[in-house]
């Protein structure tokens, strides 16, 4: 998949271990999933699974990195495609994030499992998330400077909007009637009104 095509989603290229672990975490949660269950789903022994991953947390970390890398390149590419217009860059970034939250809902839902990470792993994961937050905050700041947006606190607005988008993964189902593109359109509208666009 070409990196410039941020709206296009192909099936994830995950190893069997990661694929089955993702399914298990999505169905049962990280805490509720035993390593033995992942090994059974993959069709390997527990020692064989440990050959590839030190522990269950290492599998979660790999999946979280996959998720954050996916949404990050899409968001940054979407912003770049928006050119110099803050409103276009803003709309593109919100759309990119919502499309990730829906097309990759299983990956996106792992965000709720952060509490199980060791501090060092949590900090590493937070770095990429912060880059996305800074991207959105920067766009809002640009819009305020040009008089395009009417926002009193760009950083807090950015955090609120990202929280709104991240919450999609807690209720969205890819088998439901609402398609990702339609939901993204609705959320862009909500976000645009939040920053003062008609």
C-alpha positions as CSV (number, residue, x, y, z in Angstrom):
1,X,0.0,0.0,0.0
2,X,1.3,3.4,-1.0
3,X,1.9,5.6,2.1
4,X,0.3,8.6,0.4
5,X,-3.1,6.8,0.2
6,X,-4.1,7.4,3.8
7,X,-7.8,6.7,3.1
8,X,-7.2,3.2,1.8
9,X,-7.2,0.2,4.1
10,X,-5.8,-3.2,3.3
11,X,-5.9,-6.2,5.6
12,X,-3.2,-6.0,8.3
13,X,0.0,-7.9,7.6
14,X,0.3,-9.6,11.0
15,X,1.9,-12.8,12.0
16,X,-0.4,-15.7,13.1
17,X,0.6,-15.0,16.7
18,X,-0.3,-11.3,16.5
19,X,-3.5,-12.1,14.6
20,X,-4.8,-14.5,17.1
21,X,-3.6,-12.5,20.1
22,X,-5.4,-9.5,18.7
23,X,-8.6,-11.5,18.3
24,X,-8.2,-12.8,21.9
25,X,-7.5,-9.4,23.4
26,X,-10.5,-7.9,21.5
27,X,-12.9,-10.7,22.7
28,X,-11.6,-11.2,26.3
29,X,-9.4,-8.2,27.1
30,X,-5.7,-8.4,27.8
31,X,-6.1,-9.4,31.5
32,X,-8.7,-12.1,30.6
33,X,-6.5,-13.7,27.9
34,X,-4.0,-16.4,28.9
35,X,-0.9,-17.1,27.0
36,X,-2.1,-20.7,26.7
37,X,-5.2,-19.5,24.9
38,X,-3.1,-17.6,22.4
39,X,-0.9,-20.6,21.8
40,X,-3.9,-22.8,21.3
41,X,-5.5,-20.5,18.8
42,X,-2.2,-20.3,16.9
43,X,-1.7,-24.0,17.1
44,X,1.7,-23.9,18.9
45,X,3.0,-24.8,22.3
46,X,3.4,-22.2,25.0
47,X,7.2,-22.6,24.9
48,X,7.1,-22.1,21.1
49,X,5.2,-18.8,21.6
50,X,7.7,-17.6,24.2
51,X,10.4,-18.2,21.6
52,X,9.0,-15.2,19.6
53,X,7.7,-13.1,22.5
54,X,9.1,-12.7,26.0
55,X,5.7,-12.5,27.5
56,X,2.1,-11.5,26.9
57,X,2.9,-7.9,27.4
58,X,5.5,-8.0,24.6
59,X,2.7,-9.1,22.3
60,X,0.5,-6.2,23.4
61,X,3.3,-3.8,23.0
62,X,3.9,-5.0,19.4
63,X,0.2,-4.6,18.6
64,X,0.1,-1.1,20.2
65,X,3.1,0.0,18.1
66,X,1.4,-1.3,15.0
67,X,-1.7,0.7,15.9
68,X,0.1,3.9,16.7
69,X,2.4,3.7,13.7
70,X,-0.7,3.1,11.4
71,X,-2.7,6.1,12.7
72,X,0.4,8.3,12.9
73,X,1.5,8.0,9.2
74,X,-2.1,8.5,8.1
75,X,-2.6,11.6,10.2
76,X,0.6,13.2,9.2
77,X,0.0,12.4,5.5
78,X,-3.5,13.7,5.7
79,X,-2.3,16.9,7.3
80,X,0.4,17.3,4.6
81,X,-2.2,16.8,1.9
82,X,-4.3,19.7,3.3
83,X,-1.7,22.2,2.2
84,X,-1.6,25.6,3.8
85,X,-5.3,25.7,4.7
86,X,-5.8,25.0,8.5
87,X,-9.4,24.0,8.0
88,X,-8.5,21.4,5.3
89,X,-5.6,20.0,7.3
90,X,-7.8,19.9,10.4
91,X,-10.6,18.1,8.6
92,X,-8.2,15.6,7.0
93,X,-6.5,14.7,10.3
94,X,-9.9,14.2,12.1
95,X,-11.0,12.0,9.2
96,X,-7.8,10.0,9.2
97,X,-8.1,9.3,12.9
98,X,-11.8,8.3,12.7
99,X,-11.1,6.0,9.7
100,X,-8.3,4.4,11.8
101,X,-10.6,3.9,14.8
102,X,-13.3,2.2,12.6
103,X,-11.3,0.3,9.9
104,X,-8.8,-0.8,12.6
105,X,-11.3,-1.0,15.5
106,X,-9.7,-4.2,17.0
107,X,-6.3,-2.5,17.1
108,X,-7.7,0.8,18.3
109,X,-9.6,-0.8,21.1
110,X,-6.2,-1.9,22.6
111,X,-5.8,1.6,23.9
112,X,-7.9,0.7,26.9
113,X,-5.4,-1.9,27.9
114,X,-2.6,0.6,28.5
115,X,-3.0,0.2,32.3
116,X,-1.4,-3.3,32.0
117,X,1.8,-2.0,30.5
118,X,5.0,-1.5,32.6
119,X,5.9,2.2,32.9
120,X,8.7,2.0,30.4
121,X,6.5,0.5,27.7
122,X,3.7,2.9,28.5
123,X,6.1,5.9,28.1
124,X,7.3,4.6,24.8
125,X,3.7,4.2,23.5
126,X,2.8,7.7,24.8
127,X,5.6,9.3,22.6
128,X,3.8,8.5,19.4
129,X,0.4,9.5,20.8
130,X,1.9,12.8,21.8
131,X,3.1,13.4,18.3
132,X,-0.4,13.1,17.0
133,X,-1.7,15.4,19.7
134,X,1.0,18.0,18.9
135,X,0.1,17.7,15.2
136,X,-3.6,18.5,15.8
137,X,-2.7,21.3,18.4
138,X,-0.4,22.9,15.9
139,X,-3.1,22.9,13.2
140,X,-5.6,24.5,15.6
141,X,-3.0,27.1,16.6
142,X,-2.5,27.9,12.9
143,X,-6.2,28.3,12.5
144,X,-6.5,30.6,15.5
145,X,-3.6,32.8,14.2
146,X,-5.3,33.2,10.8
147,X,-8.7,33.8,12.3
148,X,-10.1,30.6,10.9
149,X,-10.8,29.0,14.2
150,X,-12.2,30.5,17.4
151,X,-10.6,28.5,20.2
152,X,-9.4,29.8,23.5
153,X,-7.3,26.8,24.5
154,X,-5.9,24.9,21.4
155,X,-4.1,22.2,23.5
156,X,-7.2,21.4,25.6
157,X,-9.4,21.4,22.5
158,X,-7.0,19.0,20.8
159,X,-7.1,16.6,23.7
160,X,-10.9,16.7,23.9
161,X,-11.2,16.0,20.2
162,X,-8.7,13.1,20.3
163,X,-10.6,11.7,23.3
164,X,-13.8,11.9,21.4
165,X,-12.3,10.1,18.4
166,X,-10.6,7.4,20.6
167,X,-13.9,6.6,22.3
168,X,-15.2,5.3,19.0
169,X,-13.3,2.1,19.5
170,X,-15.3,1.4,22.6
171,X,-18.6,1.1,20.8
172,X,-18.0,0.8,17.0
173,X,-18.6,-2.6,15.4
174,X,-17.3,-3.3,11.9
175,X,-20.4,-5.4,11.3
176,X,-22.8,-2.6,12.2
177,X,-24.8,-0.5,9.7
178,X,-22.7,2.7,10.0
179,X,-19.8,2.7,7.6
180,X,-16.4,4.2,8.5
181,X,-16.6,6.9,5.8
182,X,-20.0,8.1,7.0
183,X,-19.0,8.2,10.6
184,X,-15.8,10.1,9.7
185,X,-17.9,12.7,7.9
186,X,-20.1,13.1,11.0
187,X,-17.1,13.5,13.3
188,X,-15.4,16.0,11.0
189,X,-18.6,18.0,11.2
190,X,-18.7,17.8,15.1
191,X,-15.0,18.7,15.3
192,X,-15.3,21.6,12.9
193,X,-18.1,23.1,15.0
194,X,-15.9,22.7,18.1
195,X,-13.2,24.9,16.6
196,X,-15.8,27.5,15.4
197,X,-16.3,26.5,11.8
198,X,-19.8,26.8,10.4
